[in-house]
């Protein structure tokens, strides 16, 4: 049943979807996580595969998150970006991927978008979990951007897929149980007549 009906279900959290979106890009270089609040704490454990950089307006919060991650996996490479906005922008220029877990901020986003475009390596992705479905400047100009709205749509689609898969698996279990009850002692496959009888129930 698992192989036929329940394969590739996976998890349906923001963290799992973020990791899925990064795909092979997650192994190509550092991932910068902006923020250290509840959303960042739920996403950070999923950002495996390469060094994780943490930046938060309050450095101590980023250090707390780094300590929590170290408790889960002491060997995991995590670096806290300490310093002011210039340190953050330098990290934007050096990261392969950036995950933003803070609200959009017009006074800072222009500089962040510019720093992202200044990278020498053009691969990678920005996943902005503080941005609505319609986005905002300057993020709308980035083809590699995924907003919270787009991620939420993906989660809804995956949840619907999971619901359909579970329903198919449930029906298959009921069918298998009924076929077994029709001939509990038989080792022979059931005939088409049995299937027709089941279909008429």
C-alpha positions in Angstrom: 0.0 0.0 0.0 2.8 2.4 0.9 4.7 1.9 -2.3 1.6 2.1 -4.5 -0.5 4.8 -2.9 1.5 6.7 -0.2 4.9 7.2 -1.8 6.4 10.7 -1.9 3.9 12.3 0.4 6.5 14.0 2.5 5.9 16.7 5.0 3.7 19.8 4.4 5.5 22.4 6.5 7.0 25.7 5.5 10.4 24.3 6.3 10.0 21.1 4.2 8.6 23.1 1.3 11.5 25.6 1.5 14.0 22.7 1.5 12.1 21.2 -1.5 12.3 24.5 -3.4 16.0 24.8 -2.9 16.6 21.3 -4.2 20.2 20.8 -5.4 20.8 24.6 -4.8 20.9 23.8 -1.1 24.2 22.1 -1.6 25.8 24.7 -3.8 26.9 27.2 -1.2 25.9 29.0 2.0 22.3 29.7 2.8 21.5 33.0 4.5 18.6 33.0 6.9 17.3 36.5 7.7 15.5 36.6 11.1 15.5 34.6 14.2 11.8 34.6 15.3 9.3 31.7 15.4 9.1 31.3 11.6 12.9 31.3 11.2 13.2 28.8 14.1 10.7 26.4 12.3 12.5 26.7 8.9 16.2 26.6 10.1 16.3 22.8 10.9 15.3 22.0 7.3 18.1 24.1 5.8 20.7 21.3 5.6 23.3 20.5 2.9 25.6 23.5 3.2 26.7 26.1 5.7 23.9 28.1 7.3 24.4 31.8 7.9 22.2 33.5 10.4 21.5 37.3 10.5 19.1 39.1 12.8 18.7 42.7 13.8 19.5 41.6 17.3 22.6 39.5 17.2 21.8 37.7 20.5 18.6 36.2 19.0 20.7 34.8 16.1 23.2 33.4 18.6 20.3 31.7 20.5 19.1 30.1 17.3 22.6 28.9 16.5 22.9 27.3 19.9 19.5 25.5 19.4 20.6 24.2 16.1 23.9 23.0 17.6 22.0 21.0 20.2 20.2 19.1 17.4 23.3 18.6 15.3 26.7 19.6 16.8 28.5 18.9 13.5 26.3 21.2 11.4 28.1 24.3 10.1 26.3 27.4 11.3 27.7 30.9 11.3 26.1 34.0 12.9 26.7 37.2 10.8 27.5 39.8 13.4 27.5 43.5 12.7 25.3 46.2 11.2 23.4 46.4 8.0 26.6 46.4 5.9 27.5 43.0 7.3 24.0 41.7 6.3 24.4 43.1 2.8 27.8 41.5 2.4 26.2 38.2 3.4 23.5 38.7 0.7 26.3 39.1 -1.9 28.1 35.9 -0.7 25.2 33.5 -0.2 23.9 31.0 -2.7 20.4 31.2 -1.3 18.6 33.6 1.0 15.5 32.7 3.1 13.8 35.9 4.5 11.7 35.3 7.6 10.9 38.9 8.5 8.3 41.3 7.0 9.0 43.3 3.9 10.7 46.6 4.8 10.7 49.3 2.1 13.6 51.2 3.8 15.9 48.2 3.7 14.6 46.0 0.8 16.1 48.2 -2.0 19.6 47.7 -0.6 19.0 44.0 -0.1 17.7 43.5 -3.6 20.7 45.5 -5.0 23.2 43.4 -2.9 21.6 40.2 -4.3 22.0 41.4 -7.9 25.6 42.2 -7.2 26.6 38.6 -6.7 29.1 37.1 -9.1 27.4 33.7 -8.9 24.0 34.1 -10.5 22.6 30.8 -9.4 20.5 30.5 -6.2 17.1 31.6 -5.0 15.4 34.1 -2.6 12.5 32.7 -0.6 10.8 35.6 1.1 8.4 34.3 3.8 7.4 37.8 4.8 6.1 38.7 1.4 2.4 38.4 0.3 1.1 36.8 -2.9 1.4 40.0 -4.9 4.9 40.8 -3.8 6.4 44.2 -3.6 9.3 46.2 -5.1 12.2 45.4 -5.5 11.4 41.7 -5.1 9.0 41.5 -8.0 12.0 42.2 -10.3 13.8 39.0 -9.2 12.9 36.0 -11.3 14.4 33.7 -8.7 12.1 34.9 -6.0 9.4 32.7 -4.3 7.1 34.6 -2.0 5.1 33.4 1.0 1.9 33.6 -1.1 3.4 31.2 -3.7 4.7 28.9 -1.0 1.3 28.8 0.6 -0.3 27.9 -2.7 2.2 25.0 -3.0 1.3 23.8 0.5 -2.4 23.9 -0.4 -1.8 21.9 -3.5 0.3 19.3 -1.6 -2.3 19.0 1.1 -4.9 18.3 -1.5 -2.6 15.7 -3.1 -2.1 14.1 0.3 -5.9 14.0 0.8 -6.5 12.3 -2.5 -3.7 9.8 -2.0 -5.0 8.8 1.5 -8.5 8.4 0.1 -7.2 6.1 -2.7 -5.2 4.1 -0.2 -8.3 3.8 2.1 -10.4 2.5 -0.8 -7.7 0.0 -1.8 -7.5 -1.3 1.8 -11.2 -1.7 1.9 -11.2 -3.5 -1.4 -8.3 -5.8 -0.3 -10.1 -6.6 2.9 -13.4 -7.5 1.1 -11.6 -9.7 -1.4 -9.9 -11.5 1.3 -13.2 -12.0 3.2 -14.7 -13.5 0.0 -12.1 -16.3 0.0 -10.1 -16.3 3.2 -8.7 -19.8 2.8 -7.8 -19.5 -0.9 -4.3 -18.8 -2.2 -5.6 -18.2 -5.7 -6.0 -14.7 -7.2 -9.6 -13.5 -7.2 -11.4 -13.7 -10.5 -12.9 -10.8 -12.5 -16.4 -12.0 -11.2 -15.2 -11.2 -7.7 -14.2 -7.8 -8.8 -17.5 -7.2 -10.5 -19.3 -8.3 -7.3 -17.2 -5.9 -5.3 -18.0 -3.1 -7.8 -21.8 -3.7 -7.4 -21.7 -3.4 -3.6 
